[in-house]
Amino acid sequence: MKVCCDKQNKKIPEDVEKMSAIKHLSNDLFIDSYFKAKSFNLESDFIYFLLNEITTRRIESRIN
């Protein structure tokens, strides 16, 4: 597992760093990505990830 450092020079897993960046993405980007992922038959894990974030943000009504 790769690690990177935060502003206080603490080592944190790179995956955690990426996940925190995801929170800054717009709702529209998640909705668009979800529909594109489904139309291109991308990995079900990726679609599940998008759907989970959409549900967490409580914007699932936009995909129904």
PAMIKOL-572769 format. One line per field, with one value per atom (N, C-alpha, C): x, z, y; residue number from 1; atom name. Coordinates in Angstrom, 2 decimals, decimal comma, m for minus. Each point is the difference from the previous one (the first is absolute). Example, Ala and Ser with C-alpha at 12.3 -4.5 7.8 and 13.67 -1.06 7.14 Angstrom:
% residues 2
east	[13,19|m0,89|0,90|m0,35|0,82|m0,77] .
up	[7,80|0,00|0,00|m0,72|0,06|0,73] .
north	[m5,69|1,19|1,20|1,05|1,19|1,09] .
n	[1|1|1|2|2|2] .
atom	[N|CA|C|N|CA|C] .
***
This chain:
% residues 64
east	[0,85|m0,85|0,89|m0,31|0,75|m0,45|0,91|m0,36|0,40|m0,67|0,36|m0,08|0,33|0,01|m1,02|m0,60|m0,91|0,79|m0,68|0,67|0,87|m0,31|0,81|1,06|0,21|1,01|m0,29|m1,26|m0,39|m0,21|0,45|m0,20|m1,44|m0,64|m1,35|m0,06|m0,83|m0,10|m0,48|0,55|m0,37|m1,48|m0,55|m1,43|m0,87|0,40|m0,76|0,09|1,17|0,19|m0,92|m0,09|m0,87|m1,46|m0,39|m1,39|m0,42|0,89|m0,37|m0,18|0,73|m0,15|m1,34|m0,52|m1,29|m1,13|0,10|m1,05|m0,16|1,03|m0,05|m0,62|m0,27|m0,59|m1,49|m0,49|m1,39|m1,00|m1,20|m1,08|m0,27|0,02|m0,24|1,03|1,24|1,04|m0,27|m0,46|m0,33|m1,18|m1,01|m1,18|0,40|0,72|0,44|0,89|0,91|0,91|m0,75|m1,02|m0,81|m0,67|m0,65|m0,67|0,98|1,15|1,02|0,53|0,28|0,53|m0,98|m1,28|m1,01|m0,08|0,04|m0,13|1,20|1,17|1,21|0,23|m0,95|0,12|1,33|0,35|1,25|m0,15|1,10|0,03|m1,14|m0,63|m1,11|0,47|1,25|0,52|0,08|0,37|0,08|m1,40|m0,93|m1,38|m0,56|0,31|m0,44|0,61|1,28|0,67|m0,72|m0,30|m0,70|m1,38|m0,71|m1,34|0,04|1,00|0,15|0,23|0,85|0,25|m1,24|m0,72|m1,25|m1,00|m0,09|m0,91|0,45|1,29|0,55|m0,34|0,05|m0,30|m1,50|m0,78|m1,47|m0,52|0,61|m0,44|m0,47|m0,34|m0,40|m1,29|m0,80|m1,23|0,31|1,21|0,39|0,35|0,10|0,30|m1,19|m1,08|m1,19|m1,01] .
up	[0,00|0,00|0,00|m0,87|m0,04|1,13|0,45|1,02|m0,47|0,53|m0,26|1,33|m0,01|1,25|m0,06|1,17|0,06|0,36|0,30|0,25|1,25|0,96|1,20|m0,14|m1,23|m0,33|0,62|0,31|0,48|m1,21|0,09|m1,11|0,03|m1,16|m0,14|m1,29|m0,03|m1,23|m1,17|m1,17|m1,20|m0,32|0,27|m0,26|0,82|1,24|0,85|m0,56|m0,47|m0,61|m1,21|m0,83|m1,18|0,41|1,02|0,43|0,50|0,70|0,50|m1,16|m1,08|m1,17|m0,69|0,10|m0,63|0,58|1,26|0,66|m0,62|m0,71|m0,61|m1,40|m0,53|m1,34|0,07|m1,06|0,00|m0,11|0,46|m0,12|m1,46|m0,85|m1,43|m0,60|0,43|m0,52|0,40|1,22|0,42|m0,77|m0,21|m0,76|m1,43|m0,64|m1,38|m0,09|0,95|0,00|0,18|0,85|0,23|m1,30|m0,70|m1,24|m1,08|m0,09|m0,98|0,33|1,28|0,41|m0,34|0,22|m0,35|m1,50|m0,76|m1,46|m0,63|0,61|m0,51|0,65|0,83|0,70|0,73|0,77|0,77|1,18|0,70|1,14|0,97|0,46|0,94|1,31|0,41|1,22|m0,14|m1,17|m0,23|0,01|m0,63|m0,02|1,42|0,77|1,40|0,79|m0,23|0,68|m0,29|m1,27|m0,38|0,65|m0,06|0,58|1,51|0,65|1,44|0,34|m0,76|0,24|m0,31|m1,04|m0,34|1,14|0,56|1,12|1,23|0,26|1,14|m0,10|m1,20|m0,23|m0,06|0,04|m0,04|m1,26|m1,12|m1,30|m0,92|0,61|m0,80|m0,77|0,42|m0,75|m1,42|m0,22|m1,33|m0,96|0,50|m0,90|m0,14|0,69|m0,08|m0,97] .
north	[m1,18|1,18|1,24|0,94|1,25|0,90|0,85|0,97|1,38|0,98|1,39|0,74|1,22|0,76|1,12|0,28|1,13|1,25|1,09|1,27|m0,03|m0,87|m0,11|m1,09|m0,45|m1,00|m1,37|m0,27|m1,33|m0,88|m1,24|m0,93|m0,52|0,08|m0,53|m0,80|m1,04|m0,80|0,84|m0,26|0,75|m0,16|m1,18|m0,24|0,96|0,25|0,91|1,41|0,37|1,31|0,17|m1,02|0,06|0,09|m0,75|m0,01|1,38|0,70|1,33|0,97|m0,19|0,86|m0,23|m1,19|m0,34|0,84|0,32|0,78|1,39|0,47|1,33|m0,01|m1,17|m0,09|0,37|0,58|0,48|m1,15|0,28|m0,98|m0,32|1,03|m0,21|m0,95|0,13|m0,89|m1,45|m0,23|m1,36|m0,56|0,82|m0,45|m0,35|0,91|m0,25|m1,23|m0,14|m1,15|m1,31|0,03|m1,20|m0,46|0,94|m0,37|m0,44|0,66|m0,40|m1,39|m0,25|m1,30|m1,11|0,25|m1,01|m0,20|1,08|m0,12|m0,70|0,15|m0,66|m1,37|m0,44|m1,28|m0,14|1,04|m0,04|m0,95|m0,22|m0,93|0,29|m1,06|0,16|0,63|m0,26|0,61|1,52|0,47|1,45|0,61|m0,67|0,49|0,01|m1,04|m0,05|1,15|0,28|1,10|1,32|0,24|1,23|0,06|m1,10|m0,06|0,23|m0,55|0,18|1,48|0,66|1,42|0,83|m0,36|0,70|m0,14|m1,20|m0,24|0,77|0,00|0,73|1,49|0,51|1,42|0,27|m1,05|0,09|0,67|m0,39|0,53|m1,13|m1,15|m1,16|0,23|0,97|0,29|0,48|0,48|0,49|m1,13|m1,23|m1,12|m0,93|0,26|m0,85|0,56] .
n	[1|1|1|2|2|2|3|3|3|4|4|4|5|5|5|6|6|6|7|7|7|8|8|8|9|9|9|10|10|10|11|11|11|12|12|12|13|13|13|14|14|14|15|15|15|16|16|16|17|17|17|18|18|18|19|19|19|20|20|20|21|21|21|22|22|22|23|23|23|24|24|24|25|25|25|26|26|26|27|27|27|28|28|28|29|29|29|30|30|30|31|31|31|32|32|32|33|33|33|34|34|34|35|35|35|36|36|36|37|37|37|38|38|38|39|39|39|40|40|40|41|41|41|42|42|42|43|43|43|44|44|44|45|45|45|46|46|46|47|47|47|48|48|48|49|49|49|50|50|50|51|51|51|52|52|52|53|53|53|54|54|54|55|55|55|56|56|56|57|57|57|58|58|58|59|59|59|60|60|60|61|61|61|62|62|62|63|63|63|64|64|64] .
atom	[N|CA|C|N|CA|C|N|CA|C|N|CA|C|N|CA|C|N|CA|C|N|CA|C|N|CA|C|N|CA|C|N|CA|C|N|CA|C|N|CA|C|N|CA|C|N|CA|C|N|CA|C|N|CA|C|N|CA|C|N|CA|C|N|CA|C|N|CA|C|N|CA|C|N|CA|C|N|CA|C|N|CA|C|N|CA|C|N|CA|C|N|CA|C|N|CA|C|N|CA|C|N|CA|C|N|CA|C|N|CA|C|N|CA|C|N|CA|C|N|CA|C|N|CA|C|N|CA|C|N|CA|C|N|CA|C|N|CA|C|N|CA|C|N|CA|C|N|CA|C|N|CA|C|N|CA|C|N|CA|C|N|CA|C|N|CA|C|N|CA|C|N|CA|C|N|CA|C|N|CA|C|N|CA|C|N|CA|C|N|CA|C|N|CA|C|N|CA|C|N|CA|C|N|CA|C|N|CA|C|N|CA|C|N|CA|C|N|CA|C|N|CA|C] .
***
